[in-house]
Amino acid sequence: MSTFRRSQNRVNPNKLNNILSTLIFILILNVSIQIWLLYASLNNALENNKEILLPAFVASAILFFIGFSWLYYLPKGNFQNK
């Protein structure tokens, strides 16, 4: 019986390129949203608006764990053991 990981590692190189391009795009989008949250929370903290800090931290932590969970879907590649 084939598992998700085994079938993903045996994928065609064209499909592998498509998978990696999609993952890279999602991770770049994730990091850009986190940078925007950091920028917004720092601006509000400098203006003594502390009510945005906790929601921005929670949202950034959630985005971090979403990005970290995407690493599971990275294939190992088509390397052969020597």
N, C-alpha and C positions, 0 to 999 in steps of 0.2 A: 504494500500500500504506500502510495506516495504522500509525502507530507508537504506542507506549504513551503518550508525552507528548501527541501530537496528539489522541488519543481522550479522554485525561483532561481536556484543556482544553475539549473540546466537550461535556462531560458535562452532564446535566440539573441545574438548580440544587438540586433535592431530593436528588439523589445527591451533589452537591458538598457540601451541608450534612452529609450522613451521613459522607462521607469525612473532612471537616475535624473533625467531632466525635470520630470515632474516633482520628484522629491527635493531637488535643489531649489526649484521655484517656490515650493511650499515653505521650505526652511528659510529662504531669503525673505519671504513675506512675513513669516513669524518673527524673525529678528527685527525687521523694520517696524512692525507694530510694537515690539518691546522697546525699541529706541524711542518711538513716539510717546509711549507711556512714560518712559524715564524723563523725557523732555518736559512733558506736561506736568508731571509730579514735581520736578525740580523748580519749574516756574511758579507753581502754586506754593511750594514750600518757601521760596524766597519772598513771596508776598504774604506770608503768614496765613495762608489758607490750608490748614492741616487736614481738612475733611476729605481731601482727595487722595491722601497718601496711602491709606489702608486699602481702598478699592483698587488703586493702581498697582500696589504690591501684589494683591491677590490675583488680579488679572495677569500680571507678568509671570507670577509663579505658575498659573494654569497654562499659559502659553509655553513656558519652559518645559513643563512635563509633557505637553502635547508634542513639542519638538523633539524631546528625548525619546518619546515612544515611537516616533517616525523612524528612528535609527534601526528599529527591529526589521523594517522592510527593506533595508539596504542588502542587496545580494553580496555574497562573498566574492563573486567573480568566477571566471572560467579558468582558474589556476589548477594545474594538475600536480598532484603530490609526486615528488621524485624519490 
